[in-house]
């Protein structure tokens, strides 16, 4: 792997989430989100995503999955497992900016594909990288076939198996300057449905320039009561705008650090 040095901010974590999809309706909704087949307000710019594995439209991808499903299986069986690989958002920004570094995004997508192929092999049906949302991330879809049967329980495993999966993920991305999340962290996880709703929020806008203070009054103007009152009003308005701008900057910085 060719190593691309990340920016100097820290921490830089990589993590993976897995969730079950049972019904065809759930699977279609997931495909529509992943392949950008439905309008989403957070896209910026529209269409800036890459399909690295699988068909690019709903019906062909669903057909690939259906061909992998056993002819006989329970109606409530888990037919698809969706995964999301995410990284600390500012990892992809050029140093000191909120602009994405294209080479870093490209390498993340390719190494994500390599990792998922190693883990799930022929069960992988789709992998997409989303660089059109605030936080760059990967979505992938796996049909949980084990010994010719749908067996998501065995494919996902227990808490220990998931922790080991995080270990392997961290080791795989270590050359890119990423590490797995903190072991034993008490942080709660967000379900993918809630995660998708969260990332559909508008991308935060960079605050504009700081307001300029009013020009100081000349000696002659200071002796004019009317102009003095107007200048005092302008000064008060400036202080209000400055406080609002400082608040916007602070919120923007906090967003970048999330």
C-alpha positions in Angstrom: 0.0 0.0 0.0 1.3 3.5 -0.9 1.0 5.5 2.2 -0.5 9.0 2.0 0.4 11.1 5.0 -2.8 12.5 6.7 -3.1 16.0 8.1 -1.8 16.6 11.6 -5.1 16.7 13.4 -6.1 14.0 15.8 -7.6 11.6 16.7 -8.1 9.7 13.4 -10.3 6.6 13.9 -11.7 4.1 11.5 -14.7 1.9 12.5 -17.1 -0.6 10.9 -20.8 -1.1 11.6 -23.0 -4.0 10.5 -26.8 -4.2 10.4 -29.4 -6.7 9.2 -31.8 -6.2 6.3 -34.7 -8.8 6.1 -37.5 -7.6 3.8 -37.1 -6.7 0.1 -38.6 -3.3 0.9 -35.8 -2.6 3.4 -33.2 -3.8 0.9 -34.6 -1.6 -1.9 -34.6 1.4 0.4 -30.9 0.7 1.4 -29.9 0.3 -2.3 -31.7 3.6 -3.2 -29.8 5.4 -0.5 -26.4 3.9 -1.3 -26.7 4.4 -5.1 -28.1 7.9 -4.8 -31.4 6.9 -6.5 -33.4 9.2 -4.3 -33.0 12.9 -3.7 -31.1 13.7 -0.5 -30.7 17.2 0.8 -27.2 16.7 2.2 -25.5 15.9 -1.1 -22.8 18.4 -1.9 -22.0 18.4 -4.8 -24.7 16.1 -6.2 -23.5 12.8 -7.6 -20.0 12.9 -6.1 -19.8 9.3 -5.1 -18.2 6.1 -6.6 -19.5 2.6 -7.1 -16.5 0.3 -6.6 -18.3 -3.0 -6.7 -21.6 -4.2 -8.1 -24.3 -2.8 -10.5 -25.2 0.9 -10.4 -29.0 0.6 -10.5 -31.6 -1.0 -8.2 -33.1 -3.9 -10.2 -29.8 -5.4 -11.5 -28.3 -5.2 -8.0 -31.4 -6.7 -6.4 -31.2 -9.4 -9.0 -27.6 -10.3 -8.1 -28.7 -10.7 -4.5 -31.8 -12.8 -5.3 -29.6 -15.1 -7.4 -27.5 -15.8 -4.3 -30.5 -16.4 -2.0 -31.4 -20.1 -1.5 -34.5 -21.2 -3.3 -36.0 -22.1 0.1 -35.5 -19.9 3.1 -37.6 -18.4 5.9 -39.5 -15.3 5.1 -38.1 -13.6 8.2 -34.5 -14.6 7.4 -31.9 -11.9 7.1 -31.3 -11.6 3.4 -28.6 -8.9 3.4 -26.1 -7.4 5.8 -25.3 -3.8 5.4 -22.0 -2.4 6.5 -20.6 1.1 6.9 -16.9 1.9 7.2 -16.5 5.4 8.6 -13.5 7.6 9.5 -13.1 10.7 11.6 -14.4 13.4 9.3 -11.4 15.8 9.3 -9.0 13.0 8.2 -9.9 13.7 4.6 -9.5 17.5 4.7 -6.5 19.3 3.3 -4.5 20.7 6.2 -6.1 23.8 7.6 -9.2 23.7 5.3 -12.5 21.8 4.9 -11.7 20.8 1.3 -11.3 17.1 0.6 -8.0 15.6 -0.4 -9.0 13.5 -3.5 -6.0 11.1 -3.3 -6.8 10.3 0.3 -10.5 9.6 -0.5 -9.5 7.4 -3.5 -7.1 5.4 -1.4 -9.7 5.0 1.4 -12.2 3.6 -1.1 -9.7 1.1 -2.7 -8.4 -0.1 0.7 -12.0 -0.4 2.0 -12.8 -2.6 -1.0 -9.8 -4.7 -0.4 -10.7 -5.2 3.2 -14.3 -6.1 2.6 -13.3 -8.6 -0.2 -10.9 -10.2 2.3 -13.6 -10.6 4.9 -16.6 -11.6 2.8 -15.3 -12.8 -0.6 -18.0 -13.7 -3.1 -20.8 -12.7 -0.6 -20.0 -9.1 -1.4 -22.6 -7.7 -3.9 -22.1 -3.9 -3.6 -19.6 -1.3 -2.3 -20.0 2.4 -2.7 -17.9 5.3 -1.3 -19.9 8.5 -0.4 -17.7 11.6 -0.6 -20.7 13.8 -1.3 -21.7 14.1 2.4 -19.9 15.9 5.2 -18.3 12.7 6.5 -16.7 10.5 3.8 -17.7 6.8 4.4 -18.2 3.5 2.6 -21.5 1.4 2.3 -21.3 -2.2 1.4 -23.9 -5.0 1.1 -23.3 -8.7 1.7 -25.5 -11.7 1.2 -24.8 -13.8 4.4 -24.5 -17.2 2.7 -22.7 -19.8 4.7 -22.8 -23.5 3.6 -25.5 -22.7 1.1 -27.8 -21.2 3.7 -28.6 -17.6 4.9 -26.9 -17.3 8.2 -26.4 -13.7 9.2 -26.0 -14.7 12.9 -22.9 -16.7 12.1 -21.5 -14.2 9.6 -21.8 -11.3 12.1 -21.0 -13.3 15.2 -21.0 -12.1 18.8 -19.5 -9.1 20.6 -16.0 -10.8 20.6 -16.2 -11.4 16.8 -17.2 -7.8 16.2 -14.3 -6.6 18.3 -11.9 -8.8 16.4 -13.3 -7.4 13.1 -12.6 -3.9 14.4 -9.0 -5.0 15.2 -8.5 -6.3 11.7 -10.0 -3.1 10.2 -7.6 -1.0 12.3 -4.6 -3.1 11.3 -5.6 -2.9 7.6 -5.8 1.0 7.7 -2.9 1.6 10.0 -0.5 2.4 7.0 -2.9 5.3 6.2 -2.5 6.8 9.7 -5.8 5.4 11.0 -6.5 3.4 14.1 -9.4 1.4 15.4 -11.7 3.0 18.0 -10.9 2.7 21.7 -11.5 -0.8 23.0 -14.1 -1.1 25.6 -15.4 2.4 24.9 -18.7 3.2 26.6 -19.7 5.4 23.6 -23.1 4.4 22.2 -23.6 3.5 18.6 -26.2 5.0 16.2 -28.3 2.7 14.1 -27.7 3.0 10.4 -31.2 4.4 9.8 -30.6 7.2 12.4 -27.0 7.6 11.0 -28.4 8.2 7.5 -30.9 10.7 8.8 -28.1 12.5 10.6 -25.8 12.7 7.6 -28.7 14.0 5.5 -28.4 17.3 7.4 -27.1 20.2 5.3 -23.3 20.5 5.1 -22.2 23.3 7.4 -21.4 26.6 5.6 -18.0 28.3 6.3 -18.6 31.5 8.2 -18.0 34.7 6.2 -15.6 37.4 7.0 -15.7 39.1 10.4 -17.6 42.3 10.5 -15.6 45.5 10.4 -16.0 48.1 13.2 -17.3 51.6 12.3 -14.8 54.2 11.4 -13.9 56.5 14.3 -15.5 59.9 14.5 -13.5 63.0 13.7 -13.2 65.7 16.4 -15.8 67.7 14.5 -18.3 64.8 14.4 -17.8 64.0 18.0 -19.0 67.5 18.8 -22.2 66.9 16.8 -24.8 65.2 19.2 -26.8 63.7 16.3 -23.7 62.1 14.7 -22.5 60.9 18.0 -25.7 59.1 18.7 -25.6 57.5 15.2 -22.0 56.4 15.8 -22.9 54.9 19.1 -25.8 52.9 17.5 -23.4 51.7 14.8 -20.9 50.6 17.4 -23.6 48.6 19.3 -24.7 46.9 16.1 -21.1 46.0 15.3 -20.6 44.4 18.7 -23.8 42.3 18.1 -22.6 41.2 14.7 -19.1 40.4 16.0 -20.5 38.2 18.8 -22.7 36.4 16.3 -19.8 35.8 14.0 -17.6 34.5 16.8 -20.4 32.1 17.7 -20.7 30.9 14.1 -16.9 30.3 13.9 -16.9 28.4 17.1 -19.8 26.1 16.0 -18.1 25.6 12.6 -14.8 24.5 14.2 -16.7 22.2 16.6 -18.4 20.6 13.6 -15.1 20.0 11.8 -13.7 18.3 14.9 -16.6 15.8 15.3 
